[in-house]
Amino acid sequence: MKAITIYQPYASLIAVKAKNFETRSWYTPYRGTIAIHAAKKRLEDTLKEIFPDDTTLQVDFVSTMLKLLGDESSLPHGAIIAKAVLVGCHKIEYRHIPNAPIKLGYWKDSSVFTGKILWCDISEQEQLFGDWSEGRYAWEFANVQREVSPTPVRGKQGIWNWDDR
């Protein structure tokens, strides 16, 4: 089975269905079942990396995260914590419409049969839980199934193969 390693708390936010997208700098053509692996990196180190100078954003992020996940010390690390279906990989764009606020989102095929393409806005919560810089990619997850007992596994970079036997 394919797997992706994600820093905490992002991995757990996906596992509890509070985060439907993982933002990355790179595109993947892969679609299908994927294991969500929580990296060994601790939350404190992740926060220093994503909010090096902005404590206001860090406080907003942590307070929202704690409402969804509870105590950060209980977050699993170095383990497969969920399985999901990777259903899309969307390029992030800013939509400029005359006389309207700039909107953050992506274009999505609404149906293979109709060929229509829809503009999809990103919720404030999703924006808080990712790097939505223009030109990055939003990996869309569906059918997330949280693992009852996390499986300890050594993670890797990129999409990697996990033997789930």
C-alpha positions in Angstrom: 0.0 0.0 0.0 1.2 3.5 -0.7 1.9 5.8 2.3 2.7 9.4 3.0 4.5 10.7 6.1 3.0 13.9 7.6 4.1 16.0 10.6 1.9 16.1 13.6 -0.6 17.6 14.3 -1.5 17.6 10.5 -1.6 13.8 10.4 -4.0 13.5 13.3 -6.2 16.4 11.9 -6.6 14.3 8.8 -7.3 11.1 10.8 -10.1 12.9 12.7 -11.5 14.4 9.5 -10.8 18.0 10.5 -8.4 18.5 7.6 -9.3 17.2 4.1 -6.3 18.5 2.3 -2.5 18.1 2.7 -0.6 21.0 1.0 2.6 20.2 -0.7 5.1 21.9 -3.0 4.9 19.0 -5.5 2.2 17.3 -7.6 1.5 13.6 -7.6 -0.4 11.7 -10.3 -1.2 8.9 -7.7 -4.8 8.3 -6.9 -6.0 5.6 -4.6 -5.7 4.2 -1.1 -2.9 5.7 1.0 -1.8 5.2 4.6 -1.3 8.3 6.7 1.9 8.1 8.7 2.5 10.4 11.6 6.2 11.5 11.6 8.4 11.3 14.6 9.0 15.1 14.6 7.4 16.7 17.7 4.7 19.4 17.6 7.0 21.9 19.2 9.5 21.6 16.4 6.8 21.8 13.8 5.4 25.0 15.2 8.8 26.7 15.3 9.2 25.8 11.7 5.8 27.0 10.4 5.5 30.1 12.7 9.1 31.3 13.3 8.1 34.9 14.1 4.3 35.1 14.4 3.1 34.0 17.8 -0.5 35.3 17.1 -0.9 32.8 14.3 0.7 30.1 16.4 -1.7 30.7 19.3 -4.7 30.6 16.8 -3.4 27.4 15.3 -2.8 25.6 18.6 -6.1 26.7 20.2 -8.1 25.4 17.1 -6.0 22.2 17.0 -6.5 21.5 20.7 -10.3 21.9 20.3 -10.3 19.2 17.6 -7.6 16.8 19.0 -7.3 17.4 22.7 -4.0 17.2 24.5 -1.0 17.4 22.2 1.0 15.0 24.3 -1.4 12.2 23.3 -0.6 12.6 19.5 1.0 9.4 18.1 4.4 9.7 16.4 6.2 7.3 14.1 3.1 5.3 13.2 0.4 4.7 10.6 -2.6 6.3 12.2 -5.2 6.3 9.3 -6.0 5.2 5.8 -7.6 7.3 3.2 -8.3 7.6 -0.5 -6.2 10.3 -2.3 -8.9 11.5 -4.8 -7.2 14.6 -6.2 -4.1 16.8 -6.4 -5.2 20.4 -7.1 -3.0 23.4 -8.0 -3.7 26.3 -5.6 -4.6 29.6 -7.2 -6.0 33.0 -6.3 -9.1 34.0 -8.2 -9.2 37.6 -9.2 -12.7 38.8 -10.2 -13.2 42.5 -10.9 -14.9 44.4 -8.0 -14.8 41.3 -5.7 -12.4 40.1 -3.0 -9.6 37.8 -4.0 -10.5 34.2 -3.3 -8.3 31.3 -2.5 -9.2 27.9 -4.0 -8.7 25.5 -6.8 -10.4 24.2 -10.0 -11.9 20.8 -9.8 -13.5 18.5 -12.4 -17.1 18.2 -11.2 -17.7 15.1 -13.2 -16.0 12.8 -15.7 -19.2 12.6 -17.6 -20.1 16.3 -17.9 -16.6 17.6 -18.2 -17.6 20.7 -16.1 -15.0 22.4 -14.0 -15.9 24.1 -10.7 -14.1 26.7 -8.6 -13.8 25.5 -5.0 -13.1 27.9 -2.2 -11.0 26.8 0.8 -12.5 27.1 4.3 -10.9 29.2 7.0 -10.1 26.1 9.0 -8.4 24.4 6.0 -6.4 27.6 5.4 -5.2 27.5 9.0 -4.0 23.9 8.6 -1.9 24.2 5.5 0.5 26.3 3.4 -1.9 27.6 0.8 0.6 29.7 -1.2 -0.3 30.1 -4.8 1.4 27.5 -7.0 1.5 24.7 -4.3 -0.7 21.7 -4.5 -3.7 20.6 -2.3 -3.9 16.8 -2.0 -7.5 15.9 -1.4 -8.4 13.0 0.9 -11.7 11.1 1.2 -13.0 8.1 3.0 -10.6 8.6 5.9 -10.5 5.7 8.3 -8.7 6.2 11.6 -6.7 3.3 12.9 -7.9 2.1 16.3 -4.3 1.1 17.2 -1.5 3.1 15.5 1.0 0.8 13.8 4.7 1.8 14.5 6.5 2.2 11.3 9.6 4.1 10.1 8.5 6.9 7.7 10.1 8.1 4.5 10.0 11.2 2.3 7.6 11.3 -0.7 5.0 8.6 -1.4 6.4 5.3 -0.3 5.4 1.7 -0.2 4.2 0.2 3.1 3.7 -3.5 3.6 0.5 -3.5 5.6 0.6 -7.3 6.4 
